[in-house]
């Protein structure tokens, strides 16, 4: 299962208010995508960076799962 799928399961199980924000920086031929997960609209719990939008979301989701599990979810 993907990290995004695991994160969705945790999100539903604990009824978490998780919000994803994506952005891109760099030149058109050398873009860097950034993905950030925010918990309860207040605090950033994970930030991922990759060369594609999907990879950035997956990486930030993986880090969010690690954060949530280490914090008792």
SULSUL-V628512 format. One record per residue. N is the residue number from 1. SS is DSSP state (~ for helix, > for strand, _ for the rest). PSI is psi as a letter, one per 40 degrees, with the letter a starting at -180 (999 if undefined). OMEGA is omega in whole degrees, -180 to 180 (* if undefined). Layout:
n = [N | N]
ss = [SS | SS]
psi = [PSI | PSI]
omega = [OMEGA | OMEGA]
This chain:
n = [1 | 2 | 3 | 4 | 5 | 6 | 7 | 8 | 9 | 10 | 11 | 12 | 13 | 14 | 15 | 16 | 17 | 18 | 19 | 20 | 21 | 22 | 23 | 24 | 25 | 26 | 27 | 28 | 29 | 30 | 31 | 32 | 33 | 34 | 35 | 36 | 37 | 38 | 39 | 40 | 41 | 42 | 43 | 44 | 45 | 46 | 47 | 48 | 49 | 50 | 51 | 52 | 53 | 54 | 55 | 56 | 57 | 58 | 59 | 60 | 61 | 62 | 63 | 64 | 65 | 66 | 67 | 68 | 69 | 70 | 71 | 72 | 73]
ss = [_ | _ | ~ | ~ | ~ | ~ | ~ | ~ | ~ | ~ | ~ | ~ | ~ | _ | _ | _ | _ | > | > | > | > | > | > | > | > | _ | _ | _ | _ | _ | _ | > | > | > | > | > | > | > | > | _ | _ | _ | > | > | > | > | > | > | > | > | _ | _ | ~ | ~ | ~ | ~ | ~ | ~ | ~ | ~ | ~ | ~ | ~ | ~ | ~ | ~ | ~ | ~ | ~ | ~ | _ | _ | _]
psi = [i | i | d | d | d | d | d | d | d | d | d | d | d | e | f | i | g | h | h | h | h | i | i | i | i | i | i | d | e | f | i | h | i | h | h | h | h | h | h | f | e | d | h | h | e | i | h | i | h | i | e | i | d | d | d | d | d | d | d | d | d | d | d | d | d | d | d | d | d | e | f | e | 999]
omega = [180 | 177 | 179 | 178 | 178 | 179 | 179 | 178 | 179 | 180 | -179 | -177 | -177 | 180 | -177 | 174 | 180 | -180 | 178 | 174 | 177 | 177 | -179 | 176 | 176 | 179 | -176 | -178 | -179 | -177 | 174 | -179 | 180 | 176 | -178 | 173 | -179 | -179 | 178 | 177 | -173 | -171 | 175 | 179 | -179 | 178 | 178 | -179 | 179 | -178 | 176 | -180 | -178 | 180 | 178 | 179 | 179 | 179 | 178 | 177 | 178 | 179 | 177 | 178 | 179 | -180 | -177 | -180 | -180 | 178 | 170 | 178 | *]
